[in-house]
Amino acid sequence: MIVFDLECINGHGFEGWFQDKQEMETQQVQGLLQCPVCDTTAVVQKLHPIAIKTSSPARHSEAHQALQASQEAMVELTEQVTRFVEKNFDDVGTSFATEALKMHYGASEHRNIRGSTTQEEEKTLQKEGVPVVKIPVYKKPDEEFN
């Protein structure tokens, strides 16, 4: 196996694992190389400073498959958490801090909410003792990344 640094036309860098350089070039010509961020197939090879072979090709393949399975499991878990939060939490948008403080002090009924805050609002919530959990938002494939 050989690893090449690749870059799409939009400047997103990523790695590609191939049997040899010929396989990479064949996939590139056929338009099979695709950016994992923006899905463009306009991908070129970047210079790779060094590569060290540390185990047999079979072990690399097994390790790559295990890594890929691990990444796929994380993506699935992230999607499940995102769907759960979207379904079970009220989206209060940029009013998150205000709504959380109202609930904390009993001015409004407690409920699950989601939204966004500024760094200053996060500091205020922490200072007031409002329990907050930050969860990264999974961007769906149909959402625009650029």
N, C-alpha and C positions, 0 to 999 in steps of 0.2 A: 504494500500500500504506500501511496505517496500523498502528501497533503499540500495543496496549493492555496495560497491566499488569493481570494477573488474579490472583485469590486464591481458593483453595478453602475450604470450610467448616472444614478442619483447619489453616488458616493458612499453607499452602504458597503462595508467590508464584512466578509465572512470567509469561512474555510470550506474547502471541498476535498473529499477523500476519494482517490481514484486508484485503479490498479496500476496505471502508468500514465505518462504524459499524453500518449496517443488516445487513451480513453477520454481524458479531459477535453482534448481538442475535438474529438468526434462528437461528444455531447454538446460542446459549445457550438459547433457548426449546425447541429440538428436542432438547436434552440432548446435543449433540455436543461441547461443550467439556468436556475431561476433564483432571484434574490429572495431570501426568506422574509425580508421586511416589506418590500413593495411589489414583489412578484414579477418584476421586469425580467426579461430574458436577455437584455443587453448587458452581458457580463463579460469582463475581461480578467485575465490572470495578472496579479500583482507580483512583484518580486518578493520572494520568500527568502529571508536572510539565512536560515539554517534549518536543516532537518536531520535528526539523529534517529537511526533505526535501533530500537531497543529490544525488540522481540520478533518472533516469527510472524509472517503475514497472517497465519491462522489466528494467532492471539490478538493481532490488531483488529481483525474482522470481528472476533468475539467481543473485544472491548468496545469497538465502535457500535456494535449492535446493542450491547448493554447500555451504553451512553444514550443511544437513540431511544431505546425503550424508556429509560429514565426521564428523558426530556419530554417524550410523548405523554407519560404519566403526569408530569408536572403541568403540562398544558391542559390536560383533561381536568385535573384538580382545580386549576385556576378558573377554567370555564365553569365548573360546577359551583364554585364559590360565587363567581360573578352572577350566575343565573339565580342562585339562592338569594343574594343580597337584592338584586333587581326585583325579585318577586315578593320578598317579605319586608322590605324597608321602604318607607316613604321618601321620595327624592325631594329634598328641600332646597337643592341647589346651593347658591351662595349664602343662604340664610341659615346654614348649618349651625354656626356658633350661637346665633340668636335663639334658635329653637332649642338647642341643647341646654343653654342657660335657663330658658323659661321652664323646661322640664325639671332641671336640677333644683330650682328654687320653688317648684310647685305652682307656678303660674299657668302651666298647661299640663295636660295629661301625658303620662309617660307612654312612649311608643318607639318603635325602631325607626330611626331616620338615617339617611345617607345624604351626602352632599360634599361640598368643598369648603376649605378654609384657607385663610392667609396664614403666614407664619406668626403674625402678631395675634391672630385669633386663637391659634393653637396654644400659644403661651398663656393667654388669658384663661382658656379652658383648663389647662393644666394647673394654673395658679388657683382657680376656683374649685379644683377637685372633681371636675366633670370627667367621668370615664369615657375615653374615646379610643377606638381602634382604627388605625389607618390600614386600609386594604388597597393594594394596587389594582387598578382597573384594567381588565383584559380588553384589548382592542379587537373587535370582531374583524374578520377578513374583509368585509365590505366597507369598513370605515377607512377614511383617507388618512394616510400616514404622513404625507408631505404638506 
